[in-house]
């Protein structure tokens, strides 16, 4: 009986001590979670002030309970059990509380941070291209480059930076100035073409064809540089919003302001030059005829025979019944050439030699398949 009573007392005492230890553990953990107390007033005596210790310092100074091994039974603690070593959770709570304390005493943000934000904002706003910037800075660069491209002669070197011009176009398109830039480009080229048309009207008949050929070739050559420079505007404005193409628009300008005004004066001169061999160089004649066909294909109806000499498939296909007529036309052309002093002498010796070689018996036999 006495042993059973002692065992019951032991169990009751151990349960009581477990509850007390658990309560002490929770109280210590709560102390760790509480923010540190505010710093006390300056001390008026020589007594040490615990508030001067670093934040969280007092939290670690928790007295551990003493353990008396000489209790009623051996190994039974007489006081509260010592707190375990601070674990990772408690250390994290301590560091968080310390950081919060430091944040409370940290000085307020200085105006310099606000100044930096405003500076970055102003730098961003400085990159915005206003309509005044476009008119005073960007378009003058494009205007000068277009002038040089429109007036250059074939093969001339122009000291302009294509990279700089393309960059100007790109920035203006990104800043929503595409419509204004397209309008300025059309006005610029229209003004140039009107000036070219007036110069052609003042040309004498013997120079009219040659000057028209120069104007046409110079303009088409300029388009090969202008269109690539404005390709960004063409892609993101003309093709997207206007459903057109920049090159087609610029070719149409030459058609309306130059070719249409001079076609009825130019065509009779071309027909006259065709009847007189070598009055106009073949290259000049070919450039003009092909250029007119590119500008407006329906102009073929004004002189189908002339266009058929430089552009294939203009006339209907030849038929066998008209072969004699074709031969008569060729003979007439040969007689005209002879009358103008062009014979088959030195100028066609090589060709005549080739024909003689071709008409030799061996050549004829090989061409007919005989061996």
Secondary structure as GFF3:
##gff-version 3
##sequence-region A 1 371
A	DSSP	alpha_helix	2	33	.	.	.	ID=ss1
A	DSSP	three_ten_helix	50	52	.	.	.	ID=ss2
A	DSSP	three_ten_helix	58	60	.	.	.	ID=ss3
A	DSSP	alpha_helix	88	105	.	.	.	ID=ss4
A	DSSP	alpha_helix	111	126	.	.	.	ID=ss5
A	DSSP	alpha_helix	131	133	.	.	.	ID=ss6
A	DSSP	pi_helix	134	138	.	.	.	ID=ss7
A	DSSP	alpha_helix	139	151	.	.	.	ID=ss8
A	DSSP	alpha_helix	162	174	.	.	.	ID=ss9
A	DSSP	alpha_helix	178	201	.	.	.	ID=ss10
A	DSSP	alpha_helix	205	229	.	.	.	ID=ss11
A	DSSP	alpha_helix	231	233	.	.	.	ID=ss12
A	DSSP	pi_helix	234	242	.	.	.	ID=ss13
A	DSSP	alpha_helix	246	254	.	.	.	ID=ss14
A	DSSP	pi_helix	255	259	.	.	.	ID=ss15
A	DSSP	alpha_helix	260	275	.	.	.	ID=ss16
A	DSSP	alpha_helix	282	295	.	.	.	ID=ss17
A	DSSP	three_ten_helix	297	302	.	.	.	ID=ss18
A	DSSP	alpha_helix	304	308	.	.	.	ID=ss19
A	DSSP	three_ten_helix	320	322	.	.	.	ID=ss20
A	DSSP	alpha_helix	323	339	.	.	.	ID=ss21
A	DSSP	three_ten_helix	346	348	.	.	.	ID=ss22
A	DSSP	alpha_helix	349	359	.	.	.	ID=ss23
A	DSSP	alpha_helix	361	368	.	.	.	ID=ss24
###
